[in-house]
Amino acid sequence: MMKREEMARSAVTVGSATFLSRITGYLRDMTVAYFFGATAVTDAFWVAFRVPNILRRLFAEGSLTISFIPIFTESLEKQGEKEAKEIADVIFTLLSIILILVSVLGIIFSPYVVKLFASGFDEQTFNLSASLMRLMFPYIFFISLTALSMGVLNSLRRFFAPAFSPVLFNVCIIAAIFLLHDGLGLPIYSAAVGVMIGGVIQLAFQFPFLSKRRFLFRFNANFQHPAAKKIGLLMMPQLFGVAVYNLNLIVSSQYASFMKDGTISYLYFSERLIEFPLGIIAVSIAVVLLPNLATYASRNEFDKFRETYSSMLKMMLFILLPALAGLIALRIPICNLLYQRGEFTYEATLLTSQALLGYAVGLWAVGAIRITAPAFYAMQDTKTPVLIAFFAFVANALLGFILGFTLGLNHTGLAIASSVSSIFNFLMLFYLLRRRIESKDAPGVITSGRSVESKSVLVFCLKVVPLSIVTAAIAWQISSFGDWTESEFTFDKLLLLLASTVASITVYLGLAKMLNIEELAFLFSTIKKRL
C-alpha cells in the first residue's frame, strides 16, 4: 500500500511525464494553428477527431478502465497476479472484438456520425469532416487498447509509460504535418495520417512495460469469467455516464456548428489550454488515487480513505486555484504567444481568449470532479456519478442555449455554461460523498462516523482564493507592458510572459508560506524526495 508521501511522489512522476505530453500537445496545436488557422477546415478536422476520442472514453479510458481497476486491484490483493492476469486477458480479448466491429461500422456510417455532431456545417465542410473521420476511425482500436494497458500498469503502480506515451502521439502528428503537408491535395489529411500513426506507436510503447511485469496480453475467450461479468455490471451505469458526458460534447458541438466558421476551433484551442493544468495536477493525482482508494475500500479502511481523499483534494486546489486566476489574467498573452501566427489571426486570438475565460471559471470544479468521482468508483459505485452527471448535462444544455443564443454570448456563453454545470456537478458529488462515508448503513462501508473533512477544505479555500486573486493581479500588471496584438513569436513576448508567471508564482508561494499553508511544505518535501 502506498503512503501519502509515496502517492504524492508517484503523482509528481505522472505530472512530470504529463507536463511533457502537454508541452508537445501545445506544439501540435501550434502546428495545426500555423498551417490551418481557425477555419472551416480545422472545424471539420476537430469534429472528425473528437468522435474516436469519445468512443475511446466509452470503451476503455472511461467506463471500462474505471470499472476494471477496482476489480483488477481487488484480485491482485486477494487472489494474486495469476488470477489478475487472466482477468486482464479476458477483457483484452473482448475489447478487441468490440473495437474491430465499432471501427468497421464507424467507417461505413461516418457521414451520419458527423451529422450528429455538426449538422450546421455547410456541404463542403460536412463532406471533408466525414472523409477525415473515415481515415481516423481505426484510431479507436489502438487508443482504446492503449487505455486498457494504462489501467493495468497504473494498478501495478507503474505510472511512467502511461503518462509519457501521449508525447509520442503528439510528435507523430507534428512530424506528419511537416512531412506530408505539401504533398497532399488537401493538406489537412496530413494531420489525420499523424493521428493513425500516433495511435499505433502509443500502443506499442506499452508492451515492453507490460512484458516486464509479465502482464503482456494474450487472447483468452473465457467470457464467462466471474470478474468479466462483474466488470460488465459495473460498466452499465458508467456507460450511461460516459454517454451523458458525451451528450455535453454533442450539444456544444451542435450549438457551435450553427455559429460562425472557426467557433469549434476557438473552443477546442481554449479547452486544450484548460487541460494543461488539469492534466498535470488533477489527472495525475486521480491516476494515482483510484487504485489506492480501491485498495482502502476493499479492506474497509475508510478512515484512511477519507484522509487520503481530503488531502489530495486540498493539494489539487492549492495548485489549480492560482492556475485558474493566472489563465484568466494572462488569457490574451497566452493565446497570442501560442497560436497567433500564420493563418491564426489576432481576431482568432481574442475569440479563443474569450472561450478560455469561460472555461477557466470552472477549472477548479473540473479538477475536483476528476478526484471525487474516482472515490465513488473505488467503492464500486458507478451509479451516483452518472446520476449527477445527467443533471449537470441538462443544466449545461439549457444554459448553453440561453447564454450562447438568447443572450448572444456565442462561444463564450457555451464555455461559461460548461463551467457552471461542472461546479454544480462537483458540489453534488462532494455532498453525496460526505453522506456516503459518514453513513454506517451504506452498503459495504464501515466507518468511524467521521465524514470527509469539508470544514477544513472550506477554510483552506478561504485562504487560497485571496492569494490567487493577488497572483492574478500581479501577472496582469506585468503582462500589460507588452503589445499582444502583434503576430509571430518574439523573445520579448516570451520573456514578458515568463516574468509575469514567475513573479506571480513567487508571490503566491511567499504568501502561502507566511500563512503556514501545510500543502506548500508537503509539496516542496515531495519534490525534494522525488529529485
N, C-alpha and C positions, 0 to 999 in steps of 0.2 A: 504494500500500500504506500502511495506517495504522500509524504507530509506536505504541509502548506508550502514550505520553502522549496521542496522538490518540484511541486506543481508550478510554482512561480518560475523556477529555473527552466522547466520544460516550456512554459508559456513564453519565456524570453527566446528560447530556441526557435519555437514556432514563429514568434513575432519577427525574429531576425530574418528567417527564410521568407516569411510573408512580405517583409519590407522589400526584399529583393524582387519578389514577384510583382509587387505593386509598382516599383520603380520601372521594371521592364514593361509592365502593363501600361504605364503612362507613356513610355517611349512608343509602345504600339499605338496608343490612341493619338499621340502626336504625329506619328507617321500617317495614320489614316486621315487626320485633320489636314495635314500638309498637302497630301496628294488629292484628297477628295472634298475637303471642306465640310460644311454642314448644309447639305443639299438633298434633293430628292434621291440621288444615287446612294448617299450614305444612309438615308432613312430606309431605303429598300434593303440595304445590307444588314442594318441593325435589327430590323424585323425578322429577316431570314435567319440571323444568328441567334436571336432570342428564343426561337421555338425549340431547337435541340437542347438549349440550356435549360429551358423549362422542363422538358421531358427528362433531362438528367436529374433534376431535383425530384421528379416524380418517381423514377425507377431506382435511383441509387442514393445520391447525396442527401436527399431529403427523407422520404418515407422509409426506404429500405434501410439505410445506414442508421437512422435514428431508432428503428425497431430492432436492427441487427446487433448493435453494440451492446445494449444491456443483456441480451440473451447470450451473445458470444462471451462477454465478460463473466457472466454467471457460470457458464460452462467451464471457462478457464479456472475459475475459483474453486468449483465444487467437483468437476469431473476430469480435469486435466487437459493437456494440449491435444491429445489424440482425438477426443470427442469434439473439441472446439474446431480442429482441422476438418473433421467430417462435415460439421455444420457449414463451415466456410465453403467447402467444395460443393455441397448440395445447392447452396444459394448461388454460387458462381454459375453452375450448370443451368439452373432455372432462369437466372437473369439473362444469360447469353441467348437462350432460346427466345425469350420475350423480346430482347433488344433487336435480334435479327428480323423478327416479324414486324416490329414497330418501324424499323428503318426502311423496309420494303414498302410498307403502307405509306410512310411519310413521303417517300419519293413519288409514289403514284398520286397521292392526294395533296401535294404541296399547294396548288392554287386555292383549294378550299381552306387550307390552314391559314394562308395569307389573308384570305377574305375575313376569317375570324378575327384576326389581329388588326387589320388595317383596311377596312372596307372603304375608307375615304381616299385611298390612293387613286391617282389617275391611271389610265390603262398601261401606259409605258412603265411607270414605276411599279405597278402591280405585277406585270409580266417579268420584270427584272428581279423582283423580290422572290417570285415563285421559282425562277430559274436558279437563283443563288441558293435557295432553300433545298432544292433537289441535290445540288452539289454537296451541300454541307450536312445533309440529314444523317448519313452514316457516322458522323462525328459522335452522335449519341451513344453508339455501340462502344466506342473506345473510351469516352469520358465517363460513362456510367460504370464500366468495369474498373476504371481508374479510381472512381469514388469508393467502390467496394473494397479495393485494395487499400485505400487510405483508411477505411474503417477498421480493417484488420490490423494494420500497422499501428494506428492510434491506440487500439485496445491493448496491443502488446507494448505500449509506451515507447513506440518508435515514431517520433514526430517529424524528423527532418525531411525524409523523402516525400511524404505527402505535401508538406508545406513548400518544398523547393520546386517540385515538378512544374507548377504553372510558369516558372521562369522560362523553362524550355519551350512551353507552348507559345508564350509571347515572342520569344526570339524567332520561332518558326514563322509566325505571321509577318514580323518585321522583315525578315530575310526574303520571304516570298514576294512581298510588295516591291521591294527594291529590285529584285532579280527579274520579276515577271511583268512588272507594271507596263513597260514599254512594248512588250512582245505580244500582248493580248488585244483583241479587238475592243473589248470592254475592260479597262484596267482594273475595275473593282473585283473582277474574278480572281485576281492575284491574292487578295485578302482571303477569299473563300478557300483557295488551294492551301494557303498557310494554315487555316483552321483545321483542315483534314490532316495535314502532315503533323501538326502540333498535337492533335488528339492521339495519333499512333505513338509518337515519341513519349508523351506523358504516361501512357500505359506501360510501355516497355521499360521505362525508368523504374517502375515499382518492383519489377520482377526480381532483380538481384537482392533487394532488401527482404522480400518475401521468402526467397530461397534460403537466405542466410538463417532465417528463423524457422526453416522447414515448414513454411506455410504457403509455398507456391501452389497455385490452384491446380486441381485435377478434376476431370469430369466425373460426377457422381450423380446418378439419376434416382437416388433414393428419396423421391419427393414425399414419401410417407413418413419421413423422419419427424419425430415429435417436435423438435426445435423448429423445423421448417413450418409446421402448422402453427406453432405459437407465434413465430415472426409474422406469418401471414395474418393472424388475428390482430396483432398489434398494428400491422400496416393499414388495416382497413380504415380506421378513423384518420390515420395520418395521411393516407391517400386523399381523403376528402379535404384535410387541412392544406396539403400542397395544392390541391385544386382550387381551394379558396384563395390562397396566396397568388396563384397564377391568374385567377379571375381579376385580381387587382391590376396585374400587368396588362391583361387583355383590355380592361376598361380604360386604363390610362393610355394604352397604345391606340385604342379606337378613338378616344377623345382627341389625341394628338394628331391622328391622321386627317382629321377634319379641320385642323388649324393650318397655318402657313407652312410651306416647304421648309424643312430643316428642324421643325419642332421636336420630332422624335430624336434627332441628333443632339439638340440642346439638352434634352432630358437625360439622354444616355451619358454625354460627357460630364454633366454635373453629378449624376449617380456614381460615376467612376471616382470622382473626387471624394465623395462621401465614403465610398468603400475603402479608401486608403486608411484612415484611422480605424474604421471598423475591422478591416482585415488584420491589421497589425495588433490591435488590442482585443476587441470583443471576440472575434473569431478564434484568435489564438488561445484566449482563456477558455472559451467554450469547448474547443477541441480537447484540451487537457482536462477540463472539468467533468465532461459527460462520463467517461469511463470510471473516474474516481467517485463521483456521486452514485453511479450504478453499483459500484462495489459496496459503498456505505449502505445503500438501500438493501442490497442482498443480505447484508449482515445485520440489518435493523439497527444500525448505529446512527440514529437520526440527530443526536446532539452534534456529532461530527459533521453530518450532512448539513445542518443548519449553519454551523460556524463557518464551514468551508464556502458555502454559497454566499453568505453575508460578506465575508472577507473579500472574495473575488468580485462581488458586485461593487463594493466601495473602491477597490483598486481600479476597476474599469471606469467608474465615474470620475475618479481622480485624474485620469488621463483624457477621457472623452469630453468632459465639460469645457476645459480650456481649448481643446481642439475645435469644438463647436464654435466657440467665441472667435477663435482665430480665423476659421473659414469664413465666417460672416464678415469680419473686418477686412480680410485680405482677398475677398472673392474676385474682385476685378483684377488685381495684380496677378493672382494665381492663374486665372483663365487666360490672361494676356500672355504670360510667360510660357505657359504650357502649350497653348493651342494657336495663338494668333500669328499665323504665318502662312504663306502660300495661299490656298483657297479659303482659309479661315479668316474672316474679316473682323474689324472692331465691332461691328453690329452683332456678329455672332458671339463675340466675347461678352458683350453686355447682356444678351439674351441668355447665354449659358450661365452667367453670374447670377441672374435673377432666379433661375431654377435652383442654383446652388444655395441661395439664401433660403428658399422654401424648404429644401431638403435638410439643411443644416439645423433648422429649428427642432427637428425630431431625431437628430443624430443620437443623442443620449438614450432615447427610448428604444431605438432600433438595437443599439448595443445591449441594453438591459434585457430586451426580449431574447436576444441570442444567448444570454446567460440563464435567463429564467425558464424559458421553455425546456431546455435540457434537464432542468431539475425535475420536471414532470416526467420526461421521457425516462430518466434514471429510475423512477418509481414504476416504470412500465405503464404510465398513464398517458396515452396519446390522445385521449378524447378531450380533456379540458382545454389544451392549447388550440385545438381545432374549433371548438365551440366559440372561444373568444375571438379567434381569427375570423370567423364568419361574421360576427357583429362588427368587427373592425372593417371588414370588406364592405359591408353595407354603408358604414359611415364614410368610407373613402369614396365610394361610387357617388353618393349623394353630394358630398362636399366638393368632389371634383367637378361635377356638373354645375353646381351653384357658383363656385369660385371661378372656374375656368370659362364658363359661357355666360351665365346670368349676370355675374359681376364683372365680366370682361377681363379677368386677370390672366387668361390664356394659360400658357405652360407653367407660369409661376403659381397660379391657382391649383394646378394639378399637383405640384410639388408640396405646397402647403397642406393640401388635403391628405396627402400621404403621411406627412409628419403628424398631423392631428390624430389620424387613425392609429398610428404607431404608439403615440402617447397613451391613448385610450387602451390599446392592446396591452401595453406593459402594466399599467395601473391595475387592470382587472386581473392579470396573471399574478402580480405581486400579492394582491389581496387574497386571492384564492390559494396561493402557495402558503401564506401565513395560516390560513384556516386549515389547510390540509395537514401541515406539520404539527400544529398545536392540538388537533383533534385526536384524542385517544381512540375514537371509534372509527377512524379512517382505515379502510381495508389494508392489512399488511403493514401498518405503520405503528411503531412503538416509540413513544416519545416521553420526555420527562415533563411535558406540559409547557415547554418553552417554545415560543414561535420564532420566526425569522426576526432578526434584530432591526425592526422597522424604525424604532426611535433613534437608534444610533446612526442608521442610514440617513434619516432626515436631518439630524444635527450635522452630520458630515456634509451634506449638500448645502446647508445654510452657511457653512464655512467656505466651501469651494466655489460656489456661484459668484459671490462678490469678487473673489480673486480672479476668476475667469473674465469678469467684466473689465477689471483693471488691465488684465493681459491684453484683451481685445483693443482697448483704448490706446495703449502704447503701440501696438502693432499698426493700428490705423494711422496714428500720428506720424510715425516714421515713414510709412509707405507713401504718405501724401506728398513727399518731396519728389516723387518720380512722375514721369509722364507716361501714363498707361494707355494712351490712345495709339501709340506707335506700334506698328507690326514688327515682326522679326525679333529674334533673340539678341540681347546685348548683355555684356557682363555687368554693366552699370545697373540694369534692372535686376539681374540675378543677385548682385551684392546687396542691393537695397531690400529685396525681399528676404534674403538671408538675415540681414541686420534686423529687420522688423521681427522676424521669427525668433532669432537668438535672444534679442533684448527682452521680448515679452516672456519667453520661457524662463529666462534668468530671474526676472522679477517674480514670476509665478512661484518658482521653486524657493526663492528667498522668503517670500511672504508665507508660503506653506511651512517653511522651517520655523519662522517666527511664531506661528500658531501651533507648533508642535503636532502637525498632522502626521499620524502614525504611518500612513501609506507611503509618505515620502521616504522615511528611513528604511522601511521594508523594501521599497523599490530599489534604492541605492544598494542595500545589502545584497539583494538578489542578483543585480547586475554585476556587482563585485565578485560574488562567488561564481557566477557563470563565466566571467572573464578569467 
